Amino acid sequence: MTATVFKNVRPLGADQAVDLTVVDGLIVDGPAPEGAEVVDGGGRVALPTLVDGHIHPDKTAWGEKWVSRKKASSIAEFVEADADLFHAQTTPLKDRALRLMSHAVTQGTRAMRAHVDVAPVYGLEGVEGVIAARETLRDALDVEIVAFPQHGVIRKPGTAELLEEAAASGAIDIVGGIDPSSFDGALDEQLDLVFGIADRHGIGVDVHLHDVGETGLEVVNAIIARTRALSLQGKVSISHVFCVPALQGAALDKLGSELAEAGISLATVAPSESLVLPTRRLRELGVGVGLGSDGVRDSWSPFGNADMLHRVHLLSQVQNARLDEDLEDAFRVAADDGARILGLPHADLTPGSPADFFLVEGECLPQIVVDLPKRDLVVRAGRVVAKDGKLLLP
C-alpha cells in the first residue's frame, strides 16, 4: 500500500483548505495511514487533470528549429506540406512525440487521444513512434491511438491496407476517417471500409469532418446509421464537425438527441466563434463533447502548445464566456467529458476518485481559466509526476 497526504489544498477553489489523503492512487476518507508521505500544498487550488481529446503528436515540430511554412489553402496542399515536413525532420518521430507528450503532462494533462497519420508515404512509422512514447509515459499519461488516414482512404491507394494492418496487429485503439464526401469523394465506400475494420477488430471510429452545411450533415447521418447498424454505440466519435455550429433551436436539438441515442461523441479544438461546437447545449442533450489541442507547431500551423488549460481558455474566448458558470463549464468539457469519452474514471477530488489533479496559485476556477497560472505540481494516481514544469518520472 502506498499513501500520501496532500495537506492544505483547496479542491476546485474551495474557500477552506483541506487535506487530501490518497491510498493506492485513490482519494479516501478518514485519517491517513501511519507512515504516509506528506506533501504541503501551500493553500493552492487543486483541479482535476485534463484530457486532450484531439491531438496530432506525430506531426509536431515542437522543440525543433523554426519551420517556415508554405502557402496552402486546401487539404491536399496541407497534406503535401505534412509529408515535406516529415521528411525534413532530423529528430526521430518517437523523440519529438515524447517531447510534446511529456510537456502536456507537465501542464496537467492526464490522457489524450492521439491521431497519427497512416498513409503509404509514412507506413506505420508514426503509430510505432507514438506507441514508444506512450510506453515511456505509461505511469503518467493514458494515450489512445487513432490510425488517421490524413491523405484519404480511397483516394490514396494502399491506405486501406495499412489501416487494416494496424487494427489487426492491435497497435491502435481507433480507426479514423476524413471528409468522406468532399476530400475522399466516396462517402459510402470510405465509411463502409472504416466501420468494417472497427467491427472486425473490436475498436472504435473517429472521423475528421470539416464539411459544412448539408454535405457535412449527410456524413453525420451516415455515421449515425452505421453506428446503430453495427451496435457500436459508445465507440464512435466525430472530430471538428463544422456543420453543427450553424444549427440552432429544434434542428440542433434533434441532431443532438440522435447523436446521444447512438452514443456518438464529438470533439472540438475551439478554432473560431463560427466553427466551435455549441458544447453546453450538446452536453445538456447527452452528447459527449471533447476538447483538444489539434496540431502543435506542425505544417498546418505555427501555433499550439499542448496545454489543455490554455485550450479551455481559448474555448471560453471563442464562446464569448462572461459568467463564472460559463468559464466553469468550459473547464468541465476538458475534465469531465474528456474522461467520459476516453472511458476514464471521473476525477472530482472526492473519496473514491482517482488522485489525478494539479495544484496552482489562484482564487477560484473561473479566475484560473482566465489567468492561466503555472502548474506548480501535477499528480497522477497519487504520485507527483511533474513539478514547476519539469517531468519527474523515474
Phi, psi and omega per residue, in radians:
M1 nan 2.338 3.034
T2 -1.976 2.426 -3.105
A3 -2.456 2.417 3.096
T4 -2.436 2.467 3.035
V5 -1.954 2.102 3.058
F6 -1.682 1.754 -3.021
K7 -1.477 2.579 2.945
N8 1.054 0.975 3.064
V9 -2.153 2.778 -3.096
R10 -2.070 1.632 -3.103
P11 -1.024 2.184 3.094
L12 1.005 0.401 3.089
G13 1.467 0.404 3.125
A14 -1.005 2.668 -3.121
D15 -1.137 -0.673 -3.078
Q16 -1.801 2.370 3.089
A17 -1.348 2.575 3.116
V18 -2.371 3.087 3.018
D19 -1.839 2.297 3.032
L20 -1.753 2.072 3.121
T21 -1.740 2.257 -3.080
V22 -2.111 2.219 3.065
V23 -2.201 2.155 3.136
D24 0.857 0.768 3.009
G25 1.503 -0.054 -3.134
L26 -2.065 2.548 3.036
I27 -1.317 2.304 -3.082
V28 -2.174 2.819 3.065
D29 -1.649 2.800 3.070
G30 1.614 -3.121 -3.071
P31 -1.226 2.718 3.132
A32 -1.296 2.518 3.063
P33 -1.082 2.668 3.114
E34 -1.071 2.380 3.119
G35 1.491 0.098 -3.140
A36 -1.099 2.478 3.037
E37 -1.188 2.599 -3.135
V38 -2.114 2.263 3.065
V39 -2.134 2.165 -3.123
D40 -1.519 2.075 -3.137
G41 -1.444 -0.171 3.059
G42 1.079 0.505 3.126
G43 1.350 0.189 -3.110
R44 -1.274 2.796 3.073
V45 -1.410 2.329 3.055
A46 -1.791 2.200 3.132
L47 -2.219 2.546 3.092
P48 -1.038 2.433 3.038
T49 -1.148 2.779 -2.919
L50 -1.900 2.879 -3.136
V51 -2.019 2.207 3.046
D52 -1.553 1.795 -3.024
G53 -1.427 -0.006 -3.115
H54 -2.907 1.775 -3.130
I55 -2.515 2.670 -3.133
H56 -2.076 1.349 -3.055
P57 -1.231 -0.342 -3.126
D58 -1.286 -0.415 -3.060
K59 -1.513 -0.186 -2.847
T60 -1.248 2.565 2.941
A61 -1.967 0.363 3.125
W62 -0.991 2.203 3.123
G63 1.491 -0.092 3.107
E64 -1.618 3.063 3.051
K65 -1.086 2.677 -3.076
W66 -0.993 2.399 3.114
V67 -1.899 2.144 3.063
S68 -1.549 2.140 -3.040
R69 -1.601 2.553 3.112
K70 -1.583 2.776 3.099
K71 -1.081 2.438 3.087
A72 -2.701 2.465 -3.106
S73 -2.326 -0.120 3.139
S74 -2.223 2.800 3.107
I75 -1.021 -0.694 -3.138
A76 -1.047 -0.700 3.129
E77 -1.229 -0.680 3.092
F78 -1.141 -0.675 3.126
V79 -1.080 -0.713 3.100
E80 -1.113 -0.700 3.098
A81 -1.138 -0.626 3.064
D82 -0.968 -0.860 -3.098
A83 -1.130 -0.680 3.119
D84 -1.084 -0.789 -3.131
L85 -1.163 -0.685 3.126
F86 -0.985 -0.822 -3.092
H87 -1.336 -0.342 -3.126
A88 -1.463 -0.324 -3.091
Q89 -1.263 2.411 3.101
T90 -1.760 -0.407 3.080
T91 -1.384 2.298 3.139
P92 -0.956 2.531 -3.089
L93 -0.982 -0.746 -3.102
K94 -1.072 -0.590 3.135
D95 -1.299 -0.674 3.099
R96 -1.168 -0.739 3.110
A97 -1.109 -0.748 3.141
L98 -1.095 -0.717 3.133
R99 -1.043 -0.803 -3.112
L100 -1.218 -0.775 -3.114
M101 -1.147 -0.625 3.075
S102 -1.126 -0.746 3.101
H103 -1.048 -0.709 3.120
A104 -1.022 -0.729 3.115
V105 -1.050 -0.782 -3.094
T106 -1.135 -0.345 3.130
Q107 -1.690 0.082 3.031
G108 1.765 0.442 3.074
T109 -1.636 2.242 -3.137
R110 -1.704 -0.384 -3.071
A111 -2.799 2.779 3.075
M112 -2.626 2.662 2.945
R113 -1.786 1.914 -3.019
A114 -1.711 1.981 3.066
H115 -1.528 2.138 -3.023
V116 -2.145 2.192 -3.087
D117 -1.070 2.307 3.022
V118 -2.218 2.059 -3.115
A119 -2.835 2.788 -3.138
P120 -0.955 -0.564 -3.119
V121 -1.182 -0.400 -3.127
Y122 -1.946 -0.411 -2.955
G123 1.109 -2.410 3.098
L124 -1.888 0.406 -3.101
E125 -1.077 -0.705 3.138
G126 -1.132 -0.751 3.115
V127 -1.047 -0.797 -3.126
E128 -1.110 -0.671 -3.134
G129 -1.182 -0.739 -3.135
V130 -1.247 -0.581 3.043
I131 -1.059 -0.751 3.134
A132 -1.095 -0.734 3.107
A133 -1.141 -0.716 3.118
R134 -1.046 -0.721 -3.132
E135 -1.116 -0.717 3.120
T136 -1.075 -0.620 -3.062
L137 -1.748 0.298 -3.001
R138 -1.000 -0.485 -3.122
D139 -1.546 -0.016 -3.086
A140 -2.218 -0.340 -2.958
L141 -2.591 2.270 2.976
D142 -1.556 2.374 -3.092
V143 -2.352 2.098 2.941
E144 -1.640 2.392 -3.114
I145 -1.936 2.218 3.077
V146 -1.860 2.204 2.995
A147 -1.402 1.832 -2.972
F148 -1.816 2.035 -3.131
P149 -1.469 1.201 -3.069
Q150 -0.962 -0.558 -3.088
H151 -1.506 0.032 -3.089
G152 1.812 2.689 3.118
V153 -1.635 -0.840 -3.079
I154 -1.589 -0.699 -3.051
R155 -1.251 -0.260 -3.135
K156 -2.075 1.667 -3.125
P157 -0.968 2.422 -3.140
G158 1.744 -0.313 -3.114
T159 -1.224 -0.757 -3.120
A160 -1.008 -0.713 -3.140
E161 -1.138 -0.644 3.103
L162 -1.180 -0.688 3.089
L163 -1.087 -0.753 3.113
E164 -1.094 -0.756 3.141
E165 -1.094 -0.776 -3.130
A166 -1.100 -0.716 -3.141
A167 -1.212 -0.760 -3.099
A168 -1.140 -0.529 -3.104
S169 -1.384 -0.223 -3.080
G170 1.413 0.179 -3.074
A171 -1.308 -0.394 -3.054
I172 -2.095 2.769 3.099
D173 -1.757 -0.418 -3.010
I174 -2.530 2.501 3.025
V175 -1.847 2.405 -3.026
G176 -1.834 2.975 3.025
G177 -2.519 3.023 3.124
I178 -2.641 2.244 3.039
D179 0.438 1.271 -3.029
P180 -1.027 -0.570 -3.102
S181 -1.515 -1.042 -2.950
S182 -1.308 -0.685 -3.080
F183 -1.636 -0.828 -3.105
D184 -1.469 -0.388 3.102
G185 1.156 0.468 -3.070
A186 -2.729 1.257 -3.036
L187 -0.951 -1.049 -3.064
D188 -1.180 -0.708 -3.087
E189 -1.119 -0.794 -3.140
Q190 -1.127 -0.861 -3.089
L191 -1.143 -0.651 3.087
D192 -1.074 -0.718 -3.123
L193 -1.187 -0.838 -3.093
V194 -1.143 -0.824 3.125
F195 -1.166 -0.548 3.073
G196 -1.107 -0.743 3.095
I197 -1.086 -0.802 -3.132
A198 -1.062 -0.755 -3.100
D199 -1.162 -0.729 -3.109
R200 -1.165 -0.631 -2.978
H201 -1.910 0.077 3.049
G202 1.161 0.641 3.141
I203 -2.066 3.118 -3.098
G204 -1.626 3.133 3.127
V205 -2.277 2.417 3.029
D206 -2.484 1.966 -3.059
V207 -1.843 2.179 2.956
H208 -1.257 2.206 3.133
L209 -2.341 1.867 -3.126
H210 -1.736 -0.192 -3.039
D211 -1.190 2.485 3.100
V212 -1.825 3.039 3.036
G213 1.076 -2.672 -3.057
E214 -1.119 -0.543 3.114
T215 -1.061 -0.801 3.122
G216 -1.175 -0.742 -3.116
L217 -1.135 -0.583 3.080
E218 -1.076 -0.708 3.113
V219 -1.160 -0.761 3.133
V220 -1.014 -0.796 -3.133
N221 -1.148 -0.613 3.088
A222 -1.164 -0.636 3.098
I223 -1.188 -0.731 3.104
I224 -1.035 -0.790 -3.105
A225 -1.080 -0.746 -3.118
R226 -1.256 -0.605 3.090
T227 -1.070 -0.772 3.111
R228 -1.154 -0.790 -3.050
A229 -1.091 -0.610 -3.083
L230 -1.752 0.111 -3.136
S231 0.929 0.840 3.129
L232 -1.766 0.426 3.121
Q233 -0.956 2.342 -3.140
G234 1.486 -0.016 -3.083
K235 -2.150 0.174 -3.058
V236 -2.175 2.385 3.084
S237 -2.327 2.709 3.021
I238 -2.214 2.216 -3.092
S239 -1.721 2.490 3.107
H240 1.332 -1.150 3.036
V241 0.884 0.999 -3.041
F242 -1.180 -0.162 3.109
C243 -1.406 -0.248 -3.062
V244 -1.453 -0.687 -3.072
P245 -0.982 -0.461 -3.133
A246 -1.354 -0.247 -3.119
L247 -1.323 2.539 3.116
Q248 -2.442 2.847 2.986
G249 0.937 -2.286 -3.043
A250 -1.094 -0.609 -3.121
A251 -1.144 -0.750 3.109
L252 -1.158 -0.767 -3.115
D253 -1.112 -0.688 3.136
K254 -1.112 -0.848 -3.130
L255 -1.167 -0.728 3.118
G256 -1.037 -0.727 3.124
S257 -1.125 -0.671 3.123
E258 -1.185 -0.703 3.088
L259 -1.113 -0.760 -3.138
A260 -1.105 -0.748 -3.136
E261 -1.114 -0.592 3.129
A262 -1.478 -0.068 3.140
G263 1.180 0.547 -3.124
I264 -1.702 2.219 3.095
S265 -1.709 2.830 3.119
L266 -2.153 2.839 3.085
A267 -2.432 2.426 3.061
T268 -2.190 2.684 3.024
V269 -2.005 0.259 3.099
A270 0.914 0.978 -3.040
P271 -1.294 -0.574 -3.105
S272 -2.942 2.942 -3.132
E273 -1.079 -0.629 -3.070
S274 -1.445 -0.311 -3.059
L275 -1.996 -0.073 3.129
V276 -1.331 2.490 3.117
L277 -1.200 2.579 3.043
P278 -1.339 1.343 -2.938
T279 -1.026 -0.732 -3.045
R280 -1.127 -0.837 -3.116
R281 -1.155 -0.714 3.126
L282 -1.081 -0.721 3.130
R283 -1.172 -0.622 3.056
E284 -1.093 -0.554 3.128
L285 -1.430 -0.073 3.104
G286 1.692 0.161 3.129
V287 -1.549 2.236 3.014
G288 -1.255 2.247 -3.139
V289 -2.213 2.009 3.109
G290 -1.627 2.837 3.113
L291 -2.204 2.415 -3.093
G292 -2.484 2.954 -3.126
S293 -1.433 -0.444 -3.010
D294 1.142 -2.476 3.130
G295 -1.348 2.564 -3.139
V296 -2.183 1.932 3.130
R297 0.894 0.888 -3.122
D298 -1.964 -2.879 -3.101
S299 -1.245 -0.359 -3.124
W300 -1.365 -0.609 -3.034
S301 -2.721 2.522 3.049
P302 -1.412 -0.072 -3.044
F303 -1.690 3.064 3.133
G304 1.947 2.579 -3.111
N305 -2.600 0.063 3.125
A306 0.995 0.503 3.101
D307 -1.875 1.848 -3.036
M308 -1.258 -0.444 3.040
L309 -1.158 -0.672 3.063
H310 -1.129 -0.647 3.118
R311 -1.173 -0.615 3.028
V312 -1.073 -0.725 3.073
H313 -1.017 -0.800 3.130
L314 -1.145 -0.715 3.089
L315 -1.027 -0.763 3.123
S316 -1.074 -0.707 -3.135
Q317 -1.130 -0.881 -3.063
V318 -1.225 -0.352 3.066
Q319 -1.621 0.118 3.106
N320 0.979 0.729 3.119
A321 -1.122 2.387 3.128
R322 -2.317 -0.704 -3.112
L323 -1.444 2.678 3.110
D324 -0.958 -0.724 -3.092
E325 -1.116 -0.536 3.102
D326 -1.242 -0.719 3.108
L327 -1.153 -0.697 3.107
E328 -1.160 -0.669 -3.141
D329 -1.119 -0.670 3.101
A330 -1.073 -0.695 3.100
F331 -1.110 -0.687 -3.113
R332 -1.135 -0.513 3.081
V333 -1.028 -0.799 -3.101
A334 -1.381 -0.486 -3.102
A335 -1.554 -1.054 -3.009
D336 -1.410 -0.925 -3.100
D337 -1.181 -0.631 3.091
G338 -1.015 -0.775 3.116
A339 -1.138 -0.736 -3.138
R340 -1.045 -0.787 -3.088
I341 -1.157 -0.641 3.132
L342 -1.522 0.054 3.095
G343 1.259 0.513 -3.124
L344 -1.682 2.678 3.087
P345 -1.117 2.531 -3.134
H346 -1.170 2.266 3.125
A347 -1.924 1.892 -3.138
D348 -2.259 0.218 3.060
L349 1.166 0.410 3.052
T350 -1.878 2.859 3.130
P351 -0.942 2.321 -3.077
G352 1.671 -0.258 3.135
S353 -1.353 2.550 2.999
P354 -1.064 2.454 -3.110
A355 -1.439 1.180 3.122
D356 -2.044 1.830 -3.090
F357 -2.764 2.920 3.026
F358 -2.272 2.742 -3.114
L359 -1.974 2.352 3.114
V360 -2.460 2.718 2.967
E361 -1.346 2.287 3.114
G362 3.103 2.977 3.125
E363 -1.554 -0.927 -3.020
C364 -2.732 2.963 -3.078
L365 -1.054 -0.836 3.134
P366 -1.000 -0.740 3.135
Q367 -1.125 -0.647 3.137
I368 -1.169 -0.697 3.098
V369 -1.062 -0.627 -3.114
V370 -1.385 -0.771 -2.984
D371 -1.576 -0.325 3.058
L372 0.934 1.062 3.091
P373 -1.163 2.764 3.129
K374 -1.174 2.610 3.105
R375 -1.446 1.865 -3.069
D376 -1.295 -0.644 -3.076
L377 -2.574 2.370 3.070
V378 -2.127 2.256 -3.053
V379 -2.073 2.290 3.070
R380 -2.190 2.120 -3.138
A381 0.921 0.647 3.080
G382 1.467 -0.001 -3.122
R383 -1.974 2.356 3.105
V384 -1.228 2.055 -3.116
V385 -1.878 -0.218 3.096
A386 -2.703 2.521 3.112
K387 -2.482 2.259 3.111
D388 0.886 0.729 3.072
G389 1.417 0.113 -3.121
K390 -1.977 2.322 3.096
L391 -1.273 2.429 -3.063
L392 -2.102 0.551 -3.141
L393 -1.282 2.683 3.115
P394 -1.018 nan nan
